[in-house]
Amino acid sequence: MTQPIELYFWPTPNGWKIVIALEEMGLGYVLKPMNIGRGEQFGAAFMAISPNNRMPAIVDPNGPDGQPISVFESGAILQYLGRKSGRFYPTDERARVEVEQWLIWQVAGLGPMAGQASHFINYAPKLVDDPAKIEYARVRYINELNRLYGVMERRLEDRPYLAGDYSIADMAAWPWTRGAHRLGQTWEDFPKLKDWVDRISARPAVERALKAGDTLREQARRQGEEGAAEQAKHLFGQTAKSVADACARQRAQQG
């Protein structure tokens, strides 16, 4: 009997990548909510799956040779799911290289830069006494993100998707692009990119994936989210020692 893939998830761009892929590929899955604002990512059971104490991560009970396998890091998960399903990840070497280079570009560049831009626009101003102290960082990441969106704009001038056909590279990049207008950018500068965002947004699998995140966020809101300072403790500025301390607190809370 085939068991569903377990997805450790919270509704963030990296989390949405995997839900989109699972929906697009028609793979059965069950969400395992991982509220990163409350530090749930430091639990021992999750750390055994994701040593980097970051979501998303998956456990596939029906892995290679029918044995369970866990995978962490969104890029590695997308590649695994693409191989497992045989969809959106070509087997032809030239086509596969096209997909992989844009997938790695997203993981190494677009995601981190968009994340930093979001941090200095949305979070850092709440955590410092003088917003002027972070102005250099805010401008630096907004500008670099602008450059990266320009890369995508040029790429999409003569093709509908990043690697030609719709693929895991698009699934990876879309969640980090759809909110460009909230990250210091204007859509008027990137018309091809906006068309790409809208084209993917209209896909039924993507619509279903986003609804899963909406439900979790609403549940968290009703239960009462932690304040900005408490969330920051779990999300930002971690060191090896602070992670070890967080793991110890999780173990103590779990008895």
JONOR-V763668 format. One record per residue. N is the residue number from 0. RES is the residue in three letters. PHI is phi in whole degrees, 0 to 359 (NA if undefined). PSI is psi as a letter, one per 40 degrees, with the letter a starting at -180 (999 if undefined). D_CENTER is the distance of its C-alpha to the mean C-alpha in Angstrom with 2 decimals. Layout:
n = {N	N}
res = {RES	RES}
phi = {PHI	PHI}
psi = {PSI	PSI}
d_center = {D_CENTER	D_CENTER}
This chain:
n = {0	1	2	3	4	5	6	7	8	9	10	11	12	13	14	15	16	17	18	19	20	21	22	23	24	25	26	27	28	29	30	31	32	33	34	35	36	37	38	39	40	41	42	43	44	45	46	47	48	49	50	51	52	53	54	55	56	57	58	59	60	61	62	63	64	65	66	67	68	69	70	71	72	73	74	75	76	77	78	79	80	81	82	83	84	85	86	87	88	89	90	91	92	93	94	95	96	97	98	99	100	101	102	103	104	105	106	107	108	109	110	111	112	113	114	115	116	117	118	119	120	121	122	123	124	125	126	127	128	129	130	131	132	133	134	135	136	137	138	139	140	141	142	143	144	145	146	147	148	149	150	151	152	153	154	155	156	157	158	159	160	161	162	163	164	165	166	167	168	169	170	171	172	173	174	175	176	177	178	179	180	181	182	183	184	185	186	187	188	189	190	191	192	193	194	195	196	197	198	199	200	201	202	203	204	205	206	207	208	209	210	211	212	213	214	215	216	217	218	219	220	221	222	223	224	225	226	227	228	229	230	231	232	233	234	235	236	237	238	239	240	241	242	243	244	245	246	247	248	249	250	251	252	253	254}
res = {MET	THR	GLN	PRO	ILE	GLU	LEU	TYR	PHE	TRP	PRO	THR	PRO	ASN	GLY	TRP	LYS	ILE	VAL	ILE	ALA	LEU	GLU	GLU	MET	GLY	LEU	GLY	TYR	VAL	LEU	LYS	PRO	MET	ASN	ILE	GLY	ARG	GLY	GLU	GLN	PHE	GLY	ALA	ALA	PHE	MET	ALA	ILE	SER	PRO	ASN	ASN	ARG	MET	PRO	ALA	ILE	VAL	ASP	PRO	ASN	GLY	PRO	ASP	GLY	GLN	PRO	ILE	SER	VAL	PHE	GLU	SER	GLY	ALA	ILE	LEU	GLN	TYR	LEU	GLY	ARG	LYS	SER	GLY	ARG	PHE	TYR	PRO	THR	ASP	GLU	ARG	ALA	ARG	VAL	GLU	VAL	GLU	GLN	TRP	LEU	ILE	TRP	GLN	VAL	ALA	GLY	LEU	GLY	PRO	MET	ALA	GLY	GLN	ALA	SER	HIS	PHE	ILE	ASN	TYR	ALA	PRO	LYS	LEU	VAL	ASP	ASP	PRO	ALA	LYS	ILE	GLU	TYR	ALA	ARG	VAL	ARG	TYR	ILE	ASN	GLU	LEU	ASN	ARG	LEU	TYR	GLY	VAL	MET	GLU	ARG	ARG	LEU	GLU	ASP	ARG	PRO	TYR	LEU	ALA	GLY	ASP	TYR	SER	ILE	ALA	ASP	MET	ALA	ALA	TRP	PRO	TRP	THR	ARG	GLY	ALA	HIS	ARG	LEU	GLY	GLN	THR	TRP	GLU	ASP	PHE	PRO	LYS	LEU	LYS	ASP	TRP	VAL	ASP	ARG	ILE	SER	ALA	ARG	PRO	ALA	VAL	GLU	ARG	ALA	LEU	LYS	ALA	GLY	ASP	THR	LEU	ARG	GLU	GLN	ALA	ARG	ARG	GLN	GLY	GLU	GLU	GLY	ALA	ALA	GLU	GLN	ALA	LYS	HIS	LEU	PHE	GLY	GLN	THR	ALA	LYS	SER	VAL	ALA	ASP	ALA	CYS	ALA	ARG	GLN	ARG	ALA	GLN	GLN	GLY}
phi = {NA	284	261	290	290	267	248	275	217	220	288	233	306	294	292	297	311	283	298	301	299	298	293	295	274	70	268	291	207	228	280	246	303	228	285	288	289	253	81	293	289	262	294	299	296	288	297	292	271	235	301	277	42	227	263	275	210	230	235	256	297	247	279	305	59	78	260	297	215	248	222	240	79	299	297	295	295	298	295	299	294	297	293	296	274	73	231	65	212	299	264	297	299	296	293	294	299	303	292	295	293	283	296	293	304	293	296	272	237	300	298	300	291	296	297	291	300	299	300	280	270	257	251	303	301	278	248	240	278	220	304	299	294	250	297	301	296	300	293	300	282	298	292	293	295	300	299	293	297	295	300	293	302	293	298	272	296	232	204	281	223	300	252	97	270	302	208	297	295	291	299	286	277	301	298	270	242	297	259	305	292	260	239	80	245	236	296	300	282	224	296	294	295	296	299	298	302	294	298	286	301	279	289	304	296	290	300	296	298	292	295	299	292	300	297	295	296	293	299	296	296	294	281	93	287	291	291	301	295	291	299	300	299	272	251	233	64	283	237	302	290	294	294	299	294	297	296	296	296	298	298	294	293	273	78}
psi = {h	h	i	i	h	h	h	h	i	i	g	i	d	d	d	d	d	d	d	d	d	d	d	d	e	f	h	h	i	h	h	g	h	g	g	d	e	e	e	e	e	e	i	d	d	d	d	d	d	g	d	e	f	i	i	i	i	i	h	h	d	f	a	h	f	e	i	i	i	i	h	i	h	d	d	d	d	d	d	d	d	d	d	d	d	f	i	e	g	i	d	h	d	d	d	d	d	d	d	d	d	d	d	d	d	d	d	d	c	d	d	d	d	d	d	d	d	d	d	e	d	d	d	d	d	e	e	i	e	h	d	d	d	e	d	d	d	d	d	d	d	d	d	d	d	d	d	d	d	d	d	d	d	d	d	e	d	f	i	d	i	d	f	c	i	h	a	d	d	d	d	d	d	d	d	e	d	d	f	d	e	e	f	e	i	h	d	d	e	g	d	d	d	d	d	d	d	d	d	d	d	e	h	d	d	d	d	d	d	d	d	d	d	d	d	d	d	d	d	d	d	d	e	h	i	i	i	d	d	d	d	d	d	e	d	i	f	i	i	d	d	d	d	d	d	d	d	d	d	d	d	d	d	e	999}
d_center = {30.05	26.41	24.09	20.64	17.52	16.24	12.53	11.77	9.37	8.99	8.23	5.52	3.44	0.59	4.24	5.64	5.42	7.60	9.70	10.48	11.60	13.62	15.19	16.02	17.48	19.41	18.56	19.51	17.10	17.25	14.71	15.24	14.16	13.10	13.97	12.68	15.05	17.87	17.18	16.87	14.68	18.01	19.94	21.83	20.86	17.12	17.87	19.88	16.91	14.40	16.79	14.29	13.92	10.16	8.19	7.27	10.65	13.21	16.97	18.86	22.45	23.69	22.58	24.84	28.50	27.59	26.45	23.27	20.47	17.35	14.42	11.77	9.24	6.75	9.35	12.15	11.08	10.97	14.28	15.72	15.16	16.53	19.52	20.08	20.21	21.78	19.80	17.75	18.26	21.88	24.44	26.59	26.13	26.16	23.72	21.39	21.61	20.72	17.44	16.69	17.52	15.13	12.27	13.26	13.84	10.28	9.12	12.27	12.86	11.01	7.72	10.11	12.67	10.89	9.73	13.39	14.81	13.25	14.58	17.99	18.27	17.18	17.59	20.03	22.86	23.10	23.49	26.16	29.75	29.95	27.17	29.21	28.21	24.65	25.67	25.60	21.99	20.98	22.88	21.80	18.05	18.79	21.10	18.91	16.17	19.15	20.21	16.99	17.07	20.67	19.84	18.00	20.92	23.43	21.69	21.72	25.37	26.75	24.18	22.08	18.85	17.62	19.44	22.08	21.17	17.95	15.75	12.52	12.33	12.30	9.71	7.32	8.88	9.65	6.95	7.58	11.18	12.38	12.98	14.84	17.98	16.72	15.95	19.54	19.71	22.03	21.59	25.21	24.35	21.99	23.64	22.48	18.84	19.44	21.10	18.20	15.81	18.58	19.27	15.87	15.83	19.17	18.21	19.09	16.32	13.71	15.97	16.14	12.44	12.27	15.42	14.12	11.88	14.97	17.14	15.39	15.35	18.97	19.96	18.71	20.60	23.70	23.68	23.45	20.49	21.26	22.47	20.73	22.50	21.65	17.91	18.15	19.92	17.07	14.27	16.14	18.98	19.02	21.61	22.71	25.27	23.16	20.73	23.90	25.34	22.34	22.54	26.27	25.90	23.68	26.34	29.07	27.57	27.20	30.80}
